[in-house]
Amino acid sequence: SGTDEHGLKIQQAAAAAGTSPPELCERISGLFRQALTQAAVSFTDFTRTSAPRHQRAVRHFWGVLRDGGALYKGSYEGWYCTPEECFLPESQLAERRDARGRLCKVSLETGHQVHWTKEENYMFRLSAFRDPLRKWLRDNPQAISPDPFYQRVLRWLEEDLPDLSVSRERSRLQWGIPVPSDSTQTIYVWVDALVNYLSVVGYPETHGEWWPAAHHVVGKDILKFHAVYWPALLMAAGLAPPERIFVHSHWTVRGQKMSKSLGNVVDPLACMGQYTVDGFRYFLLRQGVPERDCDYYDEKVVKLVNSELADALGGLLNRSTALSINPSNTYPRFSKSCFPKLSDCGETKGTGRASAEDYEFVASVASLPLQVASYFEGFQIYKALECIALCVRQTNGFFQRHRPWKLDRKDPAEQLWLDTIIHVTLECLRVFGTLLQPVIPHTADKLLSRLAVEPEERGLSGLTFLPRYDGKPCPFEGRRLGPDTGVLFHRLEKSDSIGGKPR
């Protein structure tokens, strides 16, 4: 992760704030780093485009483009949008009135005002890469996902693909990397920023250890830069495009785009304070569908997190580890006579006490780790969490159906069945806790610690569910449970002011 720090809008923002661009960037990049740390988001590297290693990589990349004949000097004019740092064609513009009532042109996508700009720049021969880009996409249908964005890029490649202006006059833009051997020009901020993906893996010396096995995660508003300009620039520099580009959509607030003028911008730090880090992460990942915009409002967060984390998951742990149900405070034994393995001749119910519904439920939890791993790998985190939530509901149904609190402990057969119900439930909770670690790390740790699952037993690769059902030993059976640290996840209260204007 990291921050792209050069460009005209940063230069203007620093001037407006009465500070220098380096001081502004130092402060803002610190805020991003702090937000990621508070949100329990880890990163192997926090890269900044103002760093010397990055600037060196950009200068080298530019030299490769220049030496390969991909650049030429030409005059360029058009509508320039400073906040987006790009020229926009007429087809992407609309006429609006500004604050003083005067007609002006704005970007259709963002509503930002554009200004007619004419200057001499270095140009990149983007038009020469239409066919190589189309071939790359046809040969790699998974290169851009979800599919609607892949199709969008293919449509762009059917339209005009004019050459790209890749520098700006230095007299207008000082806050950026100067063009090597031409001090009158500054390298275009997007070319600078995209080379980040290479500089962070050691370009131009050691990037081969990683490149092109790179997966980019980008917002839909910057798709053209990542899926058209960047692959073309890489091809021109003799490098392969990234292996995959995952694209995500945006969050709206009560159906409206977030904007400072509407006052409906959601502050993630305030949300983490209100809903806890895990609660907010769970909501965003459970409800965030990459291929379409998703709507945010407080009641939705409270309802979902209370229902699925506090009630369904927390309630299940609480009920199955309560001293009234499990007075020995251990991981009880599993009885094969109560829950015998079905033979492969099509039977749906064994000879024990488990019902046909129980066998279906156990099969769905057994298939969960592979299913979740596959969804995580495909960037469909919301689908993985949907499957986990369904299995949590099924486990609650299993526990409720057999009413272990009604069983007579003095009867040995009843005690065997009671232990088996609890064993199956704890095994399900262990699977859920393991799979939820990347999403709700603190809550998952608390859950697994309560089940006495050691740190080295929390990996995905070695995750086996209910081994005793298959006649294999279960390392947890008979183990004393971890300390009871109280409620797994406290129910949220409805907020009056998070997520936009106070109500």
N, C-alpha and C positions, 0 to 999 in steps of 0.2 A: 504494500500500500504506500501512499505518499501524497505529495502535493505538486501540481503543476504551477509554477510560480511566475513565469514570464508573461509578457503581453501588455497591450495597450490598456486593457481594463484595470490591471493591477497598478500600472503606472498612474492612471487617472485616480484610482481609489486612494492611493498613497498620497497624492497631491491634495485631494479633497480632505484627507484626514490630517494634513499637516505633518506628514512623516515621510521617510524615505521608503522606496520599494523593499529594500532588504529588511528594514525594521518591521514593516507591515507583514512581510512573508514569515519572518521569524515568529511573530505573535500568532498569526493565523494557523501556520503549520503546527504550532504548539497546541492550539485548541483542537485541531483534528486528531493529533496524537493522543491528547488527553481524553477525547470522546471515545476513541477506539479502546483505550485502556479501561475506561469506566464501563464500557459495554462488554468487557471480557472478550474482545476480539484480538487475537494474537496475529502477529505478522513476522515473517522471517527478516524483513527489511522494510524500513520506512524511508523511502527515497524522495529526494527533493531535486527539482530541476535546476536549482541554483547551486548544487554541489559541484565541486571541481571535476569529480570522476564522470559526472553526467555531461558536463560541458565539453570535456575531452572526447567523449563518445560521439556527441552530436557533430563536432568539427570533423571527426574522422568519417562519419556517415556521409556528411555533406561532400567531403572530398571524393568518396567512392562514387556518389551520384554524378558529380561534376566530371570526373575522369572517365566515367562510362558514357558520357554524352547525353545523360538524361535531363540536364539543365541547360537553359539558354536565357538570355536577357531580353525582355520585351516590355512594351508598355501595356498597362492594364488599367481598366476603369470599370466601375460598377458600384452597386449598393453594398456598403460595408456595415456589418453589425458588430459593434465593439464588444458587447457582452458575450456574443457567441464566437468572436474572433474569426469571422469568415465573411466572404462575399456571398450574396444571395441573388439568385436569378429573379426576374420579374414574377415568374409563376409562384414564387414563395413569399410574395409581398402583398400587403393590403394597405388601404388608405384609412387613417384614423385621424382624430383631432387630438392635439396635444393638450397639456394643462392650460394653455392660453387660448385654446379654441382654434388654433391654426392647423390646417391639413398637413399631415406628414405621412411618410411611408414607414410601415412597421413589418417585422417578421410575422408571417402567418402562424408559425409554430409557437413562438414565445411572446409575441406582442412587443418585443424590444424595437426601439426606433433605429432606422438605418440612415446612413449618410452617403451621398454620392462621392466617390473617391477615385482619383486618377493619379497614377504614379508609375514610375519605371521600376520593375521588379525582376527577380529571377523567376523563371517559369519552369515547372516540371512537366515533362511530356506524358501526362496522364492519358491522353487520347490514344497513345500507342499500346496501352495495356488493357483495352476493352476485351480482346479475344483471350489473352492469357488469364484474365480474371474470370471470364465465363467458363473457361476450361477447368480452372481450379475449383470453381463451385460445382460444376457438373460432375467432376471426378470425386468430389468430397461433399456429398449431400448433408453430412453432419457437421460441416465446418462452421455453420452459423445456426444456432438454435435459440428459441423454439422456431418451428418451421415458418410461421408468418413473416418473421424477419428475414429468413433465408429467401423467401419469395420476393420480399420487398427489394432486396439487393439485386436479385436477378432482373427485376423490372427497371431499376435504375440503370442497369447495364444495357438496356434496350434503348435508353434515351441518349441525348447528346452527352458526351463526356469531355468537356473542354479541358485544356491544359490548366494546371493549378498554379496559382501565384504562391511562391514559397519563400518570399522575403518581403520586408517592408523598408521604406526609407528610414535610415537611422535618425534623420532630423526629426521624424515624427515619433519614432519608437526607439528609445535608448535602453529600456529595460528588457533586455534579451541578449541572445548570443550573437555577436557580430559575424557576418559572413566571412569565412576565411579568405584572405587576400582581396577583400573589398569592404573597407571600413565605412562605406556610405550606406550599407545595407545591414539589416538585422534579420536573422533566420526566423521565418514564420513560426509563431508560437505552437501551432499544431504539429509541425514537423519536429520541432524541439521536444514537445511533450511525448509524442509517440515513441521516440527513440529511448525513452524511459524504460520500455519493456526490454530493450537490449542492454542498456547501460547497467541495469540492476543485476544482470546475469554475466557481467564481465566483458561486454563488447569493448574493443574489438579482439581481445586476446582469448578469453576463456568461455565465451558464450556458447560454444559448440557443445559443452557438456549438458546444456539445457535446451538450446534452440534447435528445432522448432517445436519441441514438446511443451508448448506453452498454451495455457487456457486463459483467455481474457474474459473478464466479467465487466460488462459495460451497460450504461443506460441507453434506452432506445433513441434518445435525442442526439447521441453522438455516434450513431450506427454508421453513417456514411464515412466518417473519419476513420473508423476502425475496420470497416468491411470493404471499403473501396480504396481510399487514399493510402492507408497503411500497407495493405497487401501489395499494392502497385509499387510503393516506395521500396518495400523489401525486395520485390522481384528485380527492380532496377538496380538494387545494391547487391544482387547475386545471392539473396537469402530466400528461404521458403517462408510463406505466410504462417501465422500461428496455427497450431493444430485445431483449436476450436475457439469460437467466440460465442460466449453465452450472453444473451441480451435480456435485460429486465425492463419492465414498464415502470410507471410512476404511481405514487400514492396521491390520491385526491383527498380533500377533507369535506365531508358532507356533500360530495358530488362536485366540488369546485377545485380547480387547480390551486395549489398553494401559492400565495403571493403576499409580499410585504404590504402592498397597498390595501389588500382585503383584511390584513391582520390575522390570517388563518394559518400562518406558518407554525408547524409543530416543532417544539424544542425537544430533541431526543433526551437531553440530560434531565429535563423536568419530568418526562415520561418515565425514565428509569427510577427517578425518585418516587414517583407516584405508584408505579406498577411493579417495581423491583426490576433489576436487570434481567432476570430470567423471565419474568412475566411479559416484559416488553419484547424481548427477543422471541419468545414463543409465539406471541401474537403476530409479529411481523413475518416470521417464517411459516407460520401455519396458514396465514391469510394472504400472503404475497404470492400472486400467480404471475410468473414472468411475462406471459404473452398478452396480458391486458392490465389496464390501470385498475387499482384496487382502492376502495374507499375506506377512510379512517374516521372513526369518531369514538369518543370515550366509552359510551355505553357498550359498544361492540367489544372493546378490549376487556372491560370488566366482566361481561357476560361469558365470553369465551374462556378467559383465564380462570375464572371461578369454576365454571362447569368442568373444564378438562384437567386443570392442574390441582385446584384446591379440593374439589368434590370427588371427581372420578379417580384420579391417581392418588391424591393424599388420603382420601377416605378409604380406599382399598388397602393401603399400607397400614393405616390406623386400625382398621377392623381385623386384619389378618395377623397383626402382631400384638393385639391387646392381651393383657395378662388373663382376662376372663376366658379368652379363646385358647391362648397358648401360654399357660402358667409356667411351663418349663423355660420359656424365653429362648427356644432353640429352633433350628431348621428341622422340623420333624421328619420322620421316615415316610417313605412312599410304599404303599402296599400293592403288589402286583395282583393280588387276589381281588382287591377292590376295583382296580383299574387295569384289567388285563389287556395285553396288546392284541389288537385285532389281527386275525390271519388275513392273507391276501385273497380270500375267496369271496369278496363282496359283502361280507357282513358289516352291519353299521352299528351293532351294539355287542359288547362283550358279555361275559357271564357274571361279571361283578356288579358293582353298584353304580358305575358310571353310565350315563344315558347317551343316546345317539347324539344329542346336542353337545354333550361334553367332548365326544370324539371329534366332532367338527371344530369345536372351539380350540382344542389342543392342536389340531392340524394347522389351523390358521396362525396360531402363535409360533409353531415350529417353522412355518414358511416365512415368518416376519423378518428375521435378520437378512436373508438374501434379498428379499423384496426392498427393504429399506436401503441396503447398500446400493442396489441398482438405481433407485430413485435419487439417492444422494449423488451418485456418479453422474447421473443425467441432469443434475441441477434442478430436479423437481422435488425440492425439499417439502413443499406443501403436501405433495402426494404421500411422501414417507410419513409425515406427521398425521395425515388422515388415516393411514393404515394402523399406526400405533394407537391413535385415539379409539378406533373401532375395536381393536383387541383389548384395550383397557375396559371398554364398555362390556365386551363379552366376558372378561374375567370377573367383573362385578356381577354380571348375570349368573355366572357359574357359582360364585360364592353365595349369592342371595338364594339361588335355586335350591341349594342343599342345606341351607340354614345350620351351619355347624354349631351355633350356640344352642340348638335344640337337642343335640346328640348327648347320649348318656355315657359319661366317661367311665362309669363303673363297669359297663359292658365292653369286654375286650374287642368284639367285632366293631362296635360303634367307635371305640377309640382308634382302631386302625383306619376307619373311614374318615374320622375327624382329622387325623394326622395327614392322610393323603390329600384331603381338600386343602389343608393349609400348605402342604408341600407344593402342590400344583400352583397355588396362588402366589407363593413366594418365588417360585421359578419364573412365573410370568412377570412379576415385578422386577426380578433380576434382569430379564431380557429388556424390559421397557427402560429401566435405569441405564443399562449399557448403551442402548440405541439412542437415548436422549442426551447423552453427554455432550455432543457438539452443539446442541440447541439450548439446553438449560443446564449449564455445567454445575452451578452451585446446588440446585435441587437434585440433580442426578447423583452428585457426590453424597449428599445427605441420605438419599434413598439407599444407595449401595452400601454406605457405611452402616446403616441400620440393619441391613441384611448380612453384615460381616463379610462383604465381598472385598478382598484385598486389592490394593492398587494394581498389582500384576495380573489380577483375574478379570480386569475390566476391558480387555481388548475385544475388537469385533472378530478378528480372525479365529480365535479359539472359542467363540460363543456357541455352546451347545445347550439346547433347551431340553429339560426333563430326561436326562440320560437314563434314569432308572426305568422309564417306560420301555426303553429298548434293551433292558437287561444289563446296562453298563453302570459302573459305580458313579455316585454323585458326590463330589468332594465337599459339598456344603451340608450334606445330611448329618444330623447330629451336632452340627456346629452351633455354638452359643451365638445368639444374635448380638449385634452391636448395641451401644447405648441408645436409649430412647431420648431423642433430642426434641421431642414435642411435635407440634403440627408440621407436616412436611411443607405445605405452602399455605400461608395465611390468606383468607378470602380478601379480595380487594373491596374497598368502599368506592362508591361512585364519586367522581371528582366534579368540581364545579368550574374548573378553569383550564384544565389541560386540553391540548388539541385545538387551539384556536381561541376565538373570542370567549370571554367568560359568559356563562349563561345566568 
